[in-house]
Amino acid sequence: MKYCFNAAAAAALALSIAALVAGNPASAQDKSPPPPTSQTAAAEQNWWKNAVIYEIYPRSFQDSNGDGIGDLNGIIQRLDYLASLGIDAIWLTPIYPSPQVDFGYDISDYENIDPQYGTLADFDHLIAEANKRHIRVIMDMVMNHSSDKHKWFLESRSSRTNPYRDWYVWRDGKGQTATDKGAPPNNWQSLFGHSAWEWDQNTRQYYYHKFYAQQPDFNWNNPKIHQAFKNIVAFWLKRGVAGFRFDAIITLFEDPKLTDEDVLKDKDGKTFTNAYGDISLGDARTNNLPGVHSVMAEMRAAADKFNSPKFPGTRIFIGETYLPNIAELEKQYGTTAHPEFHLPMNTQIGFINKLDVAAFHAKLDDAEQHLNGHIPLLVFDNHDNPRLETRYGDGVHDTDIQRVVSTILFASRGASLFYYGDEIGMKTTPPLRKEDVKDPIGVIGWPKEKGRDGERTPMQWDTTANAGFTKAGVTPWLPVPPTYAAVNVKAGLTGTDLLYGWYQALIRLKKTIPSLTNGDQTMLDAANTKVLSWMQRAPGAKPVVVALNFTAEPQTVNLSVPGAGTGVKALLKTPGASDPSSLTAIKLGPFGVFVGEVQ
């Protein structure tokens, strides 16, 4: 592999490539990276501060039983691959029993495994095998809503006097009479289109759903909900999970007065519609209300009690936190007395969605200067958004651009979260016809909204039938994109100039170079509108500089810093690039990357 960081290339080539691609744990040579040099209690407690976390969409990762749907045993088959990549933890999107209206985010039982994915015994086996490879398992926790098939909601909608009635949000209609249901209680909209209120004929009231009608919202003003979820969290912590990613967490509460949302208007003062044909509204009455903080402080306090010698290390809380500014993100960490999330997602960086040097400079500086010393969690991609090449690529330099983006992800201070397939450059492949859409939002919003199928296609392992995701002759739950012939793990492991080696090299640097592991970050060359640059520096360690060309034209930058010297040793650079002789003249090709250690 043509990367400057030869240790990573050597490690990759030392692996039994055939075993990794085939998913055969018994045959792989180097099952895991070396364990940390110090297995001290402090190291275990702080594992998350420089963590590399890999999101797995289980339906699409590996099918082990030939039903066309990925499963837990399939993930187990691929653990050696994940260990070779150098990750610290995997986050699994929901694997609980579910009617699968929202592919697992409509949960009907929080303390079991959906048979499509396996059993609790399979889950325990996954935990055990992952732990052998120094990989932690993080569960998805959905506290905003359940499935309408959950026993709690079935009880709740059975009568107005049922003890579970106030576990959910029920209201009379506007202008409702004994014979007329009236209008929905207000103008609130579902995030997935149309009214957020669903009429229930049996009890003659509306219930609130921020998402699909089959996902009724919990009433978090009810203390019984709090206790129920503390019990659920405890159930999984006792099974050895390393923590939770909390889905849609800032939507837990709604305005108790049911005030209408504001109608949004364009610059000319005119209203406009969204992809579902609805008048566009704000979300101030149903999003990021203050009650979320007390709930998360309460959950965190309960979870912190479960650290134990059997499962050492901090159990972490990750938040799905799409927020408007750094001040709101900082609140999600909580206070010293009442901590909340260890790692709320800093989506303000990863979802800028254009290569804008000034925007990235400002947002990275925000993460360093305005989080009160907390650890940032950077994320550029997930199962709800088009993949990287769609949001950042130009159709010509996509691989080079993904090197640029991934360098921001892994060479910045803090923890890093990325999505399965990013490491080989998987592409968004949306359905071409409405009749092929699986994601309901694509059915509702077609053709403006095609749904999320395009970013959830099966993992592309090799060039065999179905890209190695499932057996030949089996129809996968989503089609395997035709790009699999060239873009697959086997090609990434054996080829040159491909993304897999770049990801592996970056992750190794993140784990082994002190200034990248725990250094402070200082933005450089602030006036430059074409190259994004910064320095990472840890006490007693050599500083590291990073330079990223955001353009298709060659650039030269001067990254010399007073008192730091001008000598530089290349740690990682774009394939084919030459080593700079000095920090005063670092040459970058189109969308070129340079990571170097100051001498």
BAKOL-469415 format. One record per residue (C-alpha): residue in one letter; x, z, y. Coordinates in nm, 2 decimals. Example, Ala and Ser with C-alpha at 12.3 -4.5 7.8 and 13.67 -1.06 7.14 Angstrom:
(atom a,(1.23,0.78,-0.45))
(atom s,(1.37,0.71,-0.11))
# end
This chain:
(atom m,(0.00,0.00,0.00))
(atom k,(0.14,-0.10,0.33))
(atom y,(0.11,0.23,0.51))
(atom c,(0.39,0.41,0.68))
(atom f,(0.30,0.74,0.51))
(atom n,(0.47,0.67,0.18))
(atom a,(0.39,1.00,0.02))
(atom a,(0.02,0.91,0.03))
(atom a,(0.09,0.57,-0.12))
(atom a,(0.30,0.71,-0.39))
(atom a,(0.04,0.97,-0.48))
(atom a,(-0.23,0.70,-0.50))
(atom l,(-0.02,0.48,-0.72))
(atom a,(0.06,0.77,-0.95))
(atom l,(-0.30,0.81,-1.03))
(atom s,(-0.45,0.66,-1.35))
(atom i,(-0.64,0.39,-1.16))
(atom a,(-0.84,0.28,-1.46))
(atom a,(-0.95,0.64,-1.53))
(atom l,(-1.06,0.70,-1.18))
(atom v,(-1.26,0.38,-1.15))
(atom a,(-1.42,0.43,-1.49))
(atom g,(-1.51,0.79,-1.40))
(atom n,(-1.33,0.93,-1.70))
(atom p,(-1.21,1.28,-1.61))
(atom a,(-1.02,1.33,-1.94))
(atom s,(-0.80,1.03,-1.88))
(atom a,(-0.70,1.08,-1.51))
(atom q,(-0.34,1.17,-1.45))
(atom d,(-0.35,1.37,-1.13))
(atom k,(-0.68,1.54,-1.13))
(atom s,(-0.65,1.71,-0.80))
(atom p,(-0.41,1.75,-0.51))
(atom p,(-0.17,2.05,-0.53))
(atom p,(-0.35,2.38,-0.46))
(atom p,(-0.28,2.54,-0.12))
(atom t,(0.06,2.70,-0.09))
(atom s,(-0.10,3.03,-0.01))
(atom q,(-0.41,3.14,-0.19))
(atom t,(-0.44,3.44,0.03))
(atom a,(-0.77,3.59,0.13))
(atom a,(-0.72,3.47,0.48))
(atom a,(-0.67,3.11,0.36))
(atom e,(-0.99,3.13,0.15))
(atom q,(-1.18,3.27,0.45))
(atom n,(-1.06,3.00,0.68))
(atom w,(-1.08,2.70,0.44))
(atom w,(-1.35,2.53,0.65))
(atom k,(-1.16,2.52,0.98))
(atom n,(-0.96,2.21,0.88))
(atom a,(-1.20,2.10,0.61))
(atom v,(-1.27,1.74,0.50))
(atom i,(-1.63,1.72,0.38))
(atom y,(-1.78,1.42,0.19))
(atom e,(-2.15,1.35,0.21))
(atom i,(-2.30,1.23,-0.12))
(atom y,(-2.64,1.07,-0.14))
(atom p,(-2.70,1.16,-0.51))
(atom r,(-2.95,0.88,-0.58))
(atom s,(-2.68,0.62,-0.49))
(atom f,(-2.35,0.77,-0.61))
(atom q,(-2.33,0.73,-0.99))
(atom d,(-2.60,0.69,-1.25))
(atom s,(-2.49,0.85,-1.58))
(atom n,(-2.80,0.79,-1.79))
(atom g,(-2.90,0.43,-1.72))
(atom d,(-3.23,0.49,-1.53))
(atom g,(-3.10,0.33,-1.21))
(atom i,(-3.09,0.65,-1.01))
(atom g,(-2.77,0.85,-0.94))
(atom d,(-2.75,1.20,-1.09))
(atom l,(-2.55,1.52,-1.11))
(atom n,(-2.36,1.42,-1.42))
(atom g,(-2.27,1.10,-1.24))
(atom i,(-2.11,1.31,-0.96))
(atom i,(-1.92,1.51,-1.22))
(atom q,(-1.78,1.18,-1.36))
(atom r,(-1.64,1.10,-1.02))
(atom l,(-1.49,1.43,-0.92))
(atom d,(-1.14,1.31,-1.00))
(atom y,(-1.18,1.03,-0.76))
(atom l,(-1.30,1.27,-0.49))
(atom a,(-1.00,1.50,-0.56))
(atom s,(-0.76,1.21,-0.54))
(atom l,(-0.90,1.13,-0.19))
(atom g,(-0.82,1.49,-0.09))
(atom i,(-1.16,1.63,0.01))
(atom d,(-1.24,2.00,0.03))
(atom a,(-1.61,2.00,-0.02))
(atom i,(-1.91,1.77,-0.10))
(atom w,(-2.24,1.79,0.07))
(atom l,(-2.53,1.69,-0.15))
(atom t,(-2.85,1.56,0.02))
(atom p,(-3.15,1.73,-0.14))
(atom i,(-3.16,1.75,-0.52))
(atom y,(-3.46,1.98,-0.55))
(atom p,(-3.79,1.88,-0.72))
(atom s,(-3.98,1.64,-0.49))
(atom p,(-4.25,1.38,-0.49))
(atom q,(-3.97,1.17,-0.32))
(atom v,(-4.18,1.05,-0.03))
(atom d,(-3.88,1.11,0.19))
(atom f,(-3.64,1.08,-0.11))
(atom g,(-3.59,1.46,-0.15))
(atom y,(-3.65,1.59,0.20))
(atom d,(-4.01,1.67,0.09))
(atom i,(-3.93,1.96,-0.13))
(atom s,(-4.19,2.09,-0.38))
(atom d,(-3.97,2.37,-0.54))
(atom y,(-3.67,2.51,-0.36))
(atom e,(-3.52,2.69,-0.67))
(atom n,(-3.48,2.41,-0.92))
(atom i,(-3.33,2.06,-0.97))
(atom d,(-3.54,1.74,-0.97))
(atom p,(-3.54,1.60,-1.33))
(atom q,(-3.42,1.26,-1.19))
(atom y,(-3.09,1.43,-1.10))
(atom g,(-3.06,1.67,-1.40))
(atom t,(-3.11,2.04,-1.47))
(atom l,(-2.99,2.37,-1.34))
(atom a,(-2.74,2.37,-1.63))
(atom d,(-2.61,2.04,-1.50))
(atom f,(-2.58,2.19,-1.15))
(atom d,(-2.39,2.49,-1.28))
(atom h,(-2.16,2.25,-1.47))
(atom l,(-2.10,2.06,-1.15))
(atom i,(-2.01,2.38,-0.96))
(atom a,(-1.76,2.47,-1.24))
(atom e,(-1.60,2.13,-1.26))
(atom a,(-1.58,2.10,-0.88))
(atom n,(-1.41,2.44,-0.85))
(atom k,(-1.15,2.34,-1.11))
(atom r,(-1.05,2.06,-0.86))
(atom h,(-1.06,2.29,-0.55))
(atom i,(-1.38,2.11,-0.43))
(atom r,(-1.66,2.32,-0.30))
(atom v,(-2.03,2.22,-0.32))
(atom i,(-2.26,2.24,-0.02))
(atom m,(-2.64,2.21,-0.05))
(atom d,(-2.89,2.06,0.19))
(atom m,(-3.14,2.32,0.32))
(atom v,(-3.47,2.20,0.46))
(atom m,(-3.64,2.48,0.65))
(atom n,(-3.85,2.28,0.90))
(atom h,(-4.11,2.16,0.64))
(atom s,(-4.19,2.14,0.27))
(atom s,(-4.37,1.88,0.06))
(atom d,(-4.75,1.89,0.08))
(atom k,(-4.72,1.94,-0.30))
(atom h,(-4.54,2.26,-0.26))
(atom k,(-4.74,2.56,-0.41))
(atom w,(-4.73,2.73,-0.07))
(atom f,(-4.90,2.44,0.11))
(atom l,(-5.15,2.39,-0.18))
(atom e,(-5.25,2.75,-0.13))
(atom s,(-5.24,2.71,0.25))
(atom r,(-5.48,2.42,0.26))
(atom s,(-5.72,2.56,0.00))
(atom s,(-5.91,2.77,0.25))
(atom r,(-5.88,2.92,0.60))
(atom t,(-5.86,3.27,0.46))
(atom n,(-5.59,3.21,0.20))
(atom p,(-5.29,3.44,0.24))
(atom y,(-5.06,3.14,0.28))
(atom r,(-5.27,2.98,0.56))
(atom d,(-5.04,3.09,0.84))
(atom w,(-4.73,2.98,0.66))
(atom y,(-4.79,2.64,0.82))
(atom v,(-4.92,2.52,1.16))
(atom w,(-5.30,2.47,1.16))
(atom r,(-5.51,2.40,1.47))
(atom d,(-5.86,2.29,1.56))
(atom g,(-5.90,1.94,1.70))
(atom k,(-5.95,1.88,2.07))
(atom g,(-6.33,1.87,2.12))
(atom q,(-6.40,1.95,1.76))
(atom t,(-6.75,2.04,1.66))
(atom a,(-6.93,2.13,1.34))
(atom t,(-6.98,1.76,1.26))
(atom d,(-6.69,1.59,1.45))
(atom k,(-6.32,1.65,1.39))
(atom g,(-6.24,1.57,1.75))
(atom a,(-5.90,1.43,1.86))
(atom p,(-5.56,1.57,1.75))
(atom p,(-5.48,1.90,1.93))
(atom n,(-5.23,1.72,2.16))
(atom n,(-5.03,1.40,2.20))
(atom w,(-4.73,1.51,1.99))
(atom q,(-4.59,1.23,1.77))
(atom s,(-4.42,1.23,1.43))
(atom l,(-4.06,1.12,1.44))
(atom f,(-4.16,0.87,1.18))
(atom g,(-4.44,0.72,1.38))
(atom h,(-4.79,0.80,1.51))
(atom s,(-4.96,1.13,1.56))
(atom a,(-4.79,1.45,1.44))
(atom w,(-5.13,1.59,1.34))
(atom e,(-5.30,1.53,1.01))
(atom w,(-5.67,1.61,0.95))
(atom d,(-5.76,1.81,0.64))
(atom q,(-6.12,1.76,0.56))
(atom n,(-6.14,2.05,0.31))
(atom t,(-6.07,2.32,0.57))
(atom r,(-6.16,2.11,0.88))
(atom q,(-5.84,2.16,1.08))
(atom y,(-5.53,1.96,1.16))
(atom y,(-5.19,2.05,1.04))
(atom y,(-4.86,1.97,1.22))
(atom h,(-4.59,1.75,1.08))
(atom k,(-4.28,1.66,1.28))
(atom f,(-4.20,1.40,1.01))
(atom y,(-4.42,1.24,0.75))
(atom a,(-4.78,1.36,0.69))
(atom q,(-4.66,1.47,0.35))
(atom q,(-4.41,1.71,0.51))
(atom p,(-4.61,1.99,0.68))
(atom d,(-4.41,2.21,0.92))
(atom f,(-4.36,2.58,0.85))
(atom n,(-4.48,2.84,1.09))
(atom w,(-4.16,3.02,1.18))
(atom n,(-4.35,3.27,1.38))
(atom n,(-4.45,3.42,1.04))
(atom p,(-4.20,3.68,0.92))
(atom k,(-4.28,3.59,0.56))
(atom i,(-4.12,3.25,0.60))
(atom h,(-3.80,3.42,0.71))
(atom q,(-3.79,3.63,0.40))
(atom a,(-3.88,3.34,0.17))
(atom f,(-3.58,3.14,0.30))
(atom k,(-3.34,3.43,0.28))
(atom n,(-3.44,3.46,-0.09))
(atom i,(-3.39,3.08,-0.14))
(atom v,(-3.04,3.09,0.03))
(atom a,(-2.95,3.39,-0.19))
(atom f,(-3.06,3.20,-0.51))
(atom w,(-2.81,2.92,-0.45))
(atom l,(-2.53,3.14,-0.32))
(atom k,(-2.55,3.34,-0.64))
(atom r,(-2.50,3.01,-0.83))
(atom g,(-2.18,2.95,-0.64))
(atom v,(-2.25,2.71,-0.36))
(atom a,(-2.01,2.71,-0.07))
(atom g,(-2.28,2.69,0.19))
(atom f,(-2.56,2.48,0.34))
(atom r,(-2.62,2.19,0.57))
(atom f,(-2.94,2.27,0.76))
(atom d,(-3.16,1.96,0.80))
(atom a,(-3.34,1.90,1.13))
(atom i,(-3.28,2.26,1.22))
(atom i,(-3.35,2.24,1.59))
(atom t,(-3.71,2.14,1.52))
(atom l,(-3.82,2.47,1.37))
(atom f,(-4.03,2.58,1.66))
(atom e,(-4.30,2.42,1.88))
(atom d,(-4.45,2.52,2.22))
(atom p,(-4.72,2.78,2.13))
(atom k,(-4.94,2.65,2.41))
(atom l,(-4.94,2.30,2.25))
(atom t,(-4.86,2.14,2.59))
(atom d,(-4.86,1.76,2.58))
(atom e,(-4.51,1.60,2.57))
(atom d,(-4.41,1.40,2.88))
(atom v,(-4.46,1.03,2.87))
(atom l,(-4.13,0.85,2.92))
(atom k,(-4.10,0.57,3.17))
(atom d,(-3.84,0.30,3.24))
(atom k,(-3.65,0.25,3.56))
(atom d,(-3.94,0.07,3.71))
(atom g,(-4.18,0.35,3.63))
(atom k,(-4.35,0.17,3.34))
(atom t,(-4.43,0.32,3.01))
(atom f,(-4.29,0.16,2.70))
(atom t,(-4.35,0.17,2.32))
(atom n,(-4.12,0.26,2.03))
(atom a,(-4.06,0.07,1.70))
(atom y,(-4.39,0.21,1.56))
(atom g,(-4.60,0.08,1.85))
(atom d,(-4.65,0.43,2.00))
(atom i,(-4.61,0.52,2.37))
(atom s,(-4.26,0.67,2.40))
(atom l,(-4.27,1.05,2.46))
(atom g,(-4.01,1.32,2.53))
(atom d,(-3.96,1.60,2.28))
(atom a,(-3.90,1.91,2.50))
(atom r,(-4.20,2.09,2.34))
(atom t,(-4.10,2.04,1.98))
(atom n,(-3.72,2.03,1.98))
(atom n,(-3.44,2.28,2.04))
(atom l,(-3.66,2.57,2.14))
(atom p,(-3.49,2.91,2.17))
(atom g,(-3.64,3.07,1.86))
(atom v,(-3.40,2.87,1.64))
(atom h,(-3.11,3.09,1.75))
(atom s,(-3.26,3.41,1.62))
(atom v,(-3.36,3.25,1.29))
(atom m,(-3.01,3.12,1.23))
(atom a,(-2.85,3.45,1.33))
(atom e,(-3.08,3.62,1.08))
(atom m,(-2.99,3.37,0.80))
(atom r,(-2.62,3.39,0.87))
(atom a,(-2.62,3.77,0.85))
(atom a,(-2.79,3.75,0.51))
(atom a,(-2.56,3.48,0.38))
(atom d,(-2.24,3.66,0.49))
(atom k,(-2.32,3.94,0.25))
(atom f,(-2.26,3.71,-0.05))
(atom n,(-1.89,3.66,-0.02))
(atom s,(-1.75,3.79,-0.35))
(atom p,(-1.44,3.78,-0.57))
(atom k,(-1.62,3.55,-0.82))
(atom f,(-1.67,3.28,-0.55))
(atom p,(-1.40,3.35,-0.29))
(atom g,(-1.41,3.20,0.06))
(atom t,(-1.64,3.18,0.35))
(atom r,(-1.99,3.04,0.27))
(atom i,(-2.04,2.80,0.56))
(atom f,(-2.34,2.69,0.76))
(atom i,(-2.34,2.33,0.89))
(atom g,(-2.61,2.23,1.14))
(atom e,(-2.77,1.89,1.19))
(atom t,(-2.76,1.92,1.56))
(atom y,(-2.83,1.62,1.77))
(atom l,(-2.80,1.77,2.12))
(atom p,(-2.78,1.63,2.47))
(atom n,(-2.46,1.80,2.59))
(atom i,(-2.17,2.03,2.50))
(atom a,(-2.33,2.34,2.65))
(atom e,(-2.63,2.31,2.41))
(atom l,(-2.39,2.25,2.12))
(atom e,(-2.18,2.56,2.21))
(atom k,(-2.50,2.77,2.18))
(atom q,(-2.54,2.67,1.82))
(atom y,(-2.23,2.88,1.72))
(atom g,(-2.41,3.20,1.82))
(atom t,(-2.22,3.50,1.96))
(atom t,(-1.96,3.73,1.82))
(atom a,(-2.22,3.99,1.75))
(atom h,(-2.47,3.73,1.61))
(atom p,(-2.30,3.43,1.47))
(atom e,(-2.51,3.13,1.37))
(atom f,(-2.34,2.80,1.25))
(atom h,(-1.98,2.78,1.15))
(atom l,(-1.99,2.40,1.21))
(atom p,(-2.28,2.25,1.41))
(atom m,(-2.23,1.88,1.39))
(atom n,(-2.08,1.73,1.71))
(atom t,(-2.28,1.41,1.70))
(atom q,(-2.20,1.36,2.07))
(atom i,(-1.86,1.20,1.97))
(atom g,(-1.94,1.01,1.65))
(atom f,(-2.26,0.85,1.78))
(atom i,(-2.14,0.71,2.11))
(atom n,(-2.18,0.39,1.91))
(atom k,(-1.95,0.18,2.12))
(atom l,(-1.57,0.17,2.17))
(atom d,(-1.56,0.32,2.52))
(atom v,(-1.23,0.49,2.60))
(atom a,(-1.37,0.69,2.89))
(atom a,(-1.66,0.82,2.68))
(atom f,(-1.45,0.92,2.39))
(atom h,(-1.19,1.08,2.62))
(atom a,(-1.46,1.29,2.78))
(atom k,(-1.63,1.40,2.46))
(atom l,(-1.31,1.49,2.28))
(atom d,(-1.20,1.69,2.58))
(atom d,(-1.54,1.86,2.58))
(atom a,(-1.49,1.96,2.22))
(atom e,(-1.15,2.11,2.30))
(atom q,(-1.23,2.28,2.63))
(atom h,(-1.60,2.37,2.63))
(atom l,(-1.67,2.52,2.28))
(atom n,(-1.53,2.86,2.36))
(atom g,(-1.26,2.82,2.10))
(atom h,(-1.50,2.73,1.82))
(atom i,(-1.41,2.48,1.56))
(atom p,(-1.56,2.13,1.61))
(atom l,(-1.72,1.93,1.33))
(atom l,(-1.68,1.56,1.39))
(atom v,(-1.91,1.32,1.21))
(atom f,(-1.95,0.94,1.26))
(atom d,(-2.18,0.84,0.98))
(atom n,(-2.46,0.96,0.75))
(atom h,(-2.76,0.86,0.54))
(atom d,(-2.99,0.82,0.85))
(atom n,(-2.79,0.58,1.05))
(atom p,(-2.65,0.23,1.00))
(atom r,(-2.29,0.24,0.88))
(atom l,(-1.98,0.22,1.09))
(atom e,(-1.93,-0.15,1.09))
(atom t,(-2.29,-0.20,1.23))
(atom r,(-2.25,0.05,1.51))
(atom y,(-1.88,-0.01,1.60))
(atom g,(-1.77,-0.34,1.45))
(atom d,(-1.74,-0.68,1.61))
(atom g,(-1.77,-0.89,1.30))
(atom v,(-1.41,-1.00,1.32))
(atom h,(-1.19,-0.69,1.33))
(atom d,(-1.43,-0.45,1.14))
(atom t,(-1.16,-0.31,0.91))
(atom d,(-0.92,-0.25,1.20))
(atom i,(-1.19,-0.09,1.40))
(atom q,(-1.28,0.14,1.11))
(atom r,(-0.92,0.25,1.11))
(atom v,(-0.95,0.34,1.47))
(atom v,(-1.27,0.54,1.41))
(atom s,(-1.14,0.72,1.11))
(atom t,(-0.83,0.82,1.29))
(atom i,(-1.05,0.99,1.56))
(atom l,(-1.23,1.16,1.27))
(atom f,(-0.93,1.30,1.08))
(atom a,(-0.66,1.33,1.35))
(atom s,(-0.86,1.54,1.59))
(atom r,(-0.88,1.92,1.59))
(atom g,(-1.14,2.07,1.36))
(atom a,(-1.33,1.98,1.05))
(atom s,(-1.43,1.62,0.94))
(atom l,(-1.74,1.50,0.77))
(atom f,(-1.78,1.15,0.63))
(atom y,(-2.02,0.95,0.42))
(atom y,(-1.97,0.81,0.07))
(atom g,(-1.84,0.45,0.08))
(atom d,(-1.69,0.48,0.43))
(atom e,(-1.35,0.50,0.27))
(atom i,(-1.39,0.15,0.12))
(atom g,(-1.57,0.00,0.42))
(atom m,(-1.92,-0.03,0.27))
(atom k,(-2.15,-0.23,0.49))
(atom t,(-2.51,-0.17,0.60))
(atom t,(-2.73,-0.41,0.39))
(atom p,(-3.10,-0.38,0.51))
(atom p,(-3.38,-0.54,0.31))
(atom l,(-3.48,-0.89,0.41))
(atom r,(-3.85,-0.86,0.34))
(atom k,(-4.10,-0.59,0.41))
(atom e,(-4.21,-0.59,0.04))
(atom d,(-3.86,-0.48,-0.06))
(atom v,(-3.85,-0.18,0.17))
(atom k,(-3.83,0.16,-0.01))
(atom d,(-3.80,0.39,0.30))
(atom p,(-4.15,0.45,0.44))
(atom i,(-4.03,0.44,0.80))
(atom g,(-3.93,0.08,0.73))
(atom v,(-4.28,0.00,0.60))
(atom i,(-4.44,0.17,0.91))
(atom g,(-4.21,0.02,1.17))
(atom w,(-4.13,-0.33,1.02))
(atom p,(-3.98,-0.55,1.16))
(atom k,(-3.84,-0.35,1.46))
(atom e,(-3.76,-0.06,1.23))
(atom k,(-3.64,-0.17,0.89))
(atom g,(-3.58,0.18,0.75))
(atom r,(-3.27,0.34,0.61))
(atom d,(-3.23,0.16,0.28))
(atom g,(-2.95,-0.05,0.43))
(atom e,(-2.71,0.26,0.45))
(atom r,(-2.82,0.41,0.12))
(atom t,(-2.72,0.14,-0.12))
(atom p,(-2.54,0.23,-0.44))
(atom m,(-2.17,0.31,-0.43))
(atom q,(-1.95,0.01,-0.50))
(atom w,(-1.70,0.12,-0.77))
(atom d,(-1.58,-0.21,-0.92))
(atom t,(-1.67,-0.57,-0.98))
(atom t,(-1.87,-0.52,-1.30))
(atom a,(-2.25,-0.55,-1.31))
(atom n,(-2.42,-0.33,-1.06))
(atom a,(-2.07,-0.25,-0.91))
(atom g,(-2.02,0.02,-1.18))
(atom f,(-2.30,0.23,-1.03))
(atom t,(-2.52,0.19,-1.34))
(atom k,(-2.52,0.00,-1.67))
(atom a,(-2.55,-0.38,-1.69))
(atom g,(-2.91,-0.48,-1.73))
(atom v,(-3.05,-0.18,-1.54))
(atom t,(-3.22,-0.23,-1.21))
(atom p,(-3.08,0.02,-0.95))
(atom w,(-3.32,0.20,-0.73))
(atom l,(-3.18,-0.01,-0.44))
(atom p,(-3.01,-0.34,-0.48))
(atom v,(-2.63,-0.35,-0.49))
(atom p,(-2.51,-0.55,-0.19))
(atom p,(-2.33,-0.88,-0.27))
(atom t,(-2.03,-0.75,-0.07))
(atom y,(-1.93,-0.54,-0.38))
(atom a,(-1.73,-0.83,-0.52))
(atom a,(-1.46,-0.77,-0.26))
(atom v,(-1.55,-0.42,-0.12))
(atom n,(-1.52,-0.17,-0.40))
(atom v,(-1.32,0.14,-0.51))
(atom k,(-1.10,-0.05,-0.76))
(atom a,(-1.00,-0.30,-0.49))
(atom g,(-0.92,-0.01,-0.26))
(atom l,(-0.71,0.17,-0.51))
(atom t,(-0.51,-0.14,-0.62))
(atom g,(-0.51,-0.36,-0.31))
(atom t,(-0.31,-0.36,0.01))
(atom d,(-0.41,-0.32,0.37))
(atom l,(-0.75,-0.18,0.26))
(atom l,(-0.93,0.13,0.40))
(atom y,(-0.90,0.36,0.09))
(atom g,(-0.52,0.41,0.14))
(atom w,(-0.57,0.46,0.51))
(atom y,(-0.83,0.74,0.45))
(atom q,(-0.61,0.90,0.19))
(atom a,(-0.31,0.89,0.41))
(atom l,(-0.50,1.04,0.71))
(atom i,(-0.64,1.32,0.50))
(atom r,(-0.29,1.40,0.36))
(atom l,(-0.16,1.41,0.71))
(atom k,(-0.44,1.64,0.82))
(atom k,(-0.35,1.88,0.54))
(atom t,(0.03,1.87,0.56))
(atom i,(0.14,1.82,0.92))
(atom p,(0.11,2.16,1.11))
(atom s,(0.01,2.02,1.44))
(atom l,(-0.27,1.82,1.28))
(atom t,(-0.38,2.11,1.07))
(atom n,(-0.42,2.37,1.34))
(atom g,(-0.29,2.24,1.67))
(atom d,(-0.45,2.24,2.00))
(atom q,(-0.56,1.90,2.14))
(atom t,(-0.46,1.76,2.48))
(atom m,(-0.59,1.42,2.60))
(atom l,(-0.33,1.18,2.74))
(atom d,(-0.31,0.88,2.97))
(atom a,(-0.65,0.95,3.12))
(atom a,(-0.66,0.65,3.35))
(atom n,(-0.62,0.40,3.06))
(atom t,(-0.94,0.22,2.99))
(atom k,(-0.81,0.03,2.69))
(atom v,(-0.62,0.29,2.48))
(atom l,(-0.74,0.63,2.38))
(atom s,(-0.45,0.88,2.33))
(atom w,(-0.40,1.25,2.27))
(atom m,(-0.15,1.50,2.15))
(atom q,(-0.19,1.77,1.89))
(atom r,(0.05,2.07,1.91))
(atom a,(0.08,2.39,1.70))
(atom p,(0.31,2.68,1.78))
(atom g,(0.65,2.63,1.64))
(atom a,(0.57,2.28,1.51))
(atom k,(0.66,1.93,1.63))
(atom p,(0.38,1.78,1.85))
(atom v,(0.19,1.48,1.72))
(atom v,(0.07,1.19,1.94))
(atom v,(-0.21,0.96,1.85))
(atom a,(-0.28,0.62,2.02))
(atom l,(-0.57,0.39,1.95))
(atom n,(-0.62,0.04,2.10))
(atom f,(-0.99,-0.01,2.17))
(atom t,(-0.95,-0.38,2.24))
(atom a,(-0.87,-0.71,2.06))
(atom e,(-0.57,-0.76,2.28))
(atom p,(-0.22,-0.61,2.23))
(atom q,(-0.15,-0.31,2.44))
(atom t,(0.17,-0.10,2.53))
(atom v,(0.14,0.26,2.63))
(atom n,(0.37,0.53,2.76))
(atom l,(0.29,0.87,2.59))
(atom s,(0.59,1.06,2.71))
(atom v,(0.51,1.42,2.81))
(atom p,(0.73,1.63,3.03))
(atom g,(0.94,1.87,2.83))
(atom a,(0.85,1.72,2.49))
(atom g,(1.12,1.46,2.45))
(atom t,(1.08,1.08,2.40))
(atom g,(1.19,1.04,2.04))
(atom v,(0.91,0.97,1.79))
(atom k,(0.88,0.93,1.41))
(atom a,(0.60,0.72,1.28))
(atom l,(0.36,0.91,1.05))
(atom l,(0.10,0.64,1.02))
(atom k,(0.04,0.30,1.18))
(atom t,(-0.16,-0.01,1.14))
(atom p,(-0.03,-0.22,0.85))
(atom g,(0.24,-0.46,0.98))
(atom a,(0.31,-0.28,1.30))
(atom s,(0.67,-0.20,1.40))
(atom d,(0.81,0.14,1.47))
(atom p,(0.84,0.23,1.84))
(atom s,(1.18,0.32,1.97))
(atom s,(1.05,0.57,2.21))
(atom l,(0.73,0.74,2.33))
(atom t,(0.77,0.54,2.65))
(atom a,(0.68,0.21,2.49))
(atom i,(0.44,0.23,2.20))
(atom k,(0.31,-0.12,2.11))
(atom l,(-0.03,-0.15,1.96))
(atom g,(-0.18,-0.47,1.81))
(atom p,(-0.55,-0.56,1.83))
(atom f,(-0.74,-0.24,1.75))
(atom g,(-0.40,-0.10,1.65))
(atom v,(-0.34,0.27,1.56))
(atom f,(-0.02,0.48,1.59))
(atom v,(0.02,0.84,1.48))
(atom g,(0.37,0.98,1.54))
(atom e,(0.56,1.31,1.54))
(atom v,(0.75,1.38,1.86))
(atom q,(1.12,1.44,1.80))
# end
